[in-house]
Amino acid sequence: MQPKMQPSSKPGYLLLVCLVIQCYAWLPRQRFNIRTRTLSLSDAVAGHAVVKDESSSLTLQQKEFICGYLNQNHPDLVKQFAQAFSDLGQEISKANAWSGGSMELESAQLIDVTATELTLQTQCRVRHNATLRSNTINFSLDSTPLRSRLYQDFPTVPTNYFDVATYPLIDRVVRKLCRLCWIVQMPQVTGKLIQMAFQLEGAGIGKLPENLYLNQVPHNRYVRQYFYDEAAAAVQEAVLLCSQGKLSNRMQLISMFPETNPSMDSYRIGTILEMVRAVAIRLAEENLRVKVCVQESMGVGIFTGVPKQLSGVAKLLQMMDWQSKEGEQNEGMVGDYVRFGGVGAQHVTNTIQMENGTIVQHQDDVFLVIAPQSMVGTETSIHPLLQAMVQAVGDRPIVLINPDLTDKPSAAGQQSVRGRQERIDFANSFETIFQFQNIYVSGTSYFPILGAITKLRPSHPYIVLQRRDYADGEGEIYVPVLASETRPDGQDIMATFEK
């Protein structure tokens, strides 16, 4: 006697799953204002793995490593700290004012480091005293130099970013140590401190992948994708900071690796557009409406045109594959969450609402402006159009991608002397949220690449890296050599490069 076969439940189960999926596809997306929407970004603000800091103090291993490294490799730096940030430095200065050599700092040892201060053990030699005088001194990591005539003060490290970027404590301490290095005029140590943070379970701030091979053009796909992801993550974090009132809504993104540098023969407009697409899609996935803007023809009468760098870009943007057609991954995104326009107040879309509360037209939440620039020889500057657009945008984020807001020679002299300072101030009002710019040998050639200036997040400092080849010639690596809260100049950069 054969057992009865039980009817299978799989067909009914599959039918139920299909019905759920179809119903979910028809559900409308949530629509909130930008400040409400950006709250969801805090969980995914970083484009790479970020180490979260759960403690308020450094580990014993981190303390011992920092103290041992600075005492052994940079004893002069520790002595400079004692001279600049403690009362002992003032005492030594006063003692030697009338007679040089009356009091000398023989040695200084770093014996403790916390999240807020350093502790040094010093030994001084006083004239006519056979024994060395020992002192224990403490000073804050945010200290200002007591001897202002000898040491230049620098702004303290901004801390309002740390809770958003989930900085590990070791990275906060290292960043403040870098500021102290600039004050005592030893910036060459800052790169070593950034490397030290890599070894002490930091988040890898300023670290670039090995074997980028930016000297090889066209670039590999994974190289392009790396920059797309980094730029998108930087804009995503910047929008979150802006919504919290911690960052200005005027931002700029500077990407100048060989394929995105318009002054090089390797320039590829497709790389710029693919980066813009990655940024726009990242924001649209967070329910933010994005307006991608390209300036239109400029000039008067028959003397009109667009900059060579932007020729045909507006058309190419709409011809790109956004995966937005029916059945594709981003179905319906273009036209609803991603729209296109020009530069000017008339291209800013605001919310239109009926009396019964029905929204007829949703506002644009974020504006991406591709390479805004003036033209040589025309009587029109990009500044009036861009200024009007910024005013119309209000407090919504506006991101300039590779802008060139410098004055250009014009026939009527409209971009020469009159109003120049006002235009400079307007250009400087945009805060850099992402920067990658290669460093080359001075001259007419852009190769070989010496290194790069980076700022991969709005909450990161500027970090200069030197490109070095492996001894066996089987690869390359970018090594941090300088870190600063502001963009360092060429003299400081070249002084830190190993010849």
Secondary structure, DSSP 8 states (H G I E B T S, - for coil): --------SHHHHHHHHHHHHHHHHTS------HHHHGGGGGGS--SS-------SS--HHHHHHHHHHHHHH-HHHHHHHHHHHSHHHHHHHHHHHHSTTSEEEEEEEEEEE-SSEEEEEEEEEETT-SS-EEEEEEEETT---S-TTTS--------TTHHHHT--HHHHHHHHHHHHHHHTT-GGGHHHHHHHHHHTT---TT---S---TTSSS--HHHHHHHHHHHHHHHHHHHHHHHTTSS-SEEEEEEESGGG-TTSTT--HHHHHHHHHHHHHHHHTTT--EEEE----EEETTEEE--GGGTTHHHHHHHS--S-STTSTTTT-BTTTEEEE-SSGGG----EE-TTS-EEE----EEEEE--B--TB-S--HHHHHHHHHHHHTTS-EEEES-B-S---BTT-TTSSTTHHHHHHHHHTSEEEEEEEEEE-SSS---SEEEEEEE-STTS-EEEEEEEE-TTSS-EEEEEEEEESS---HHHHHHHS--
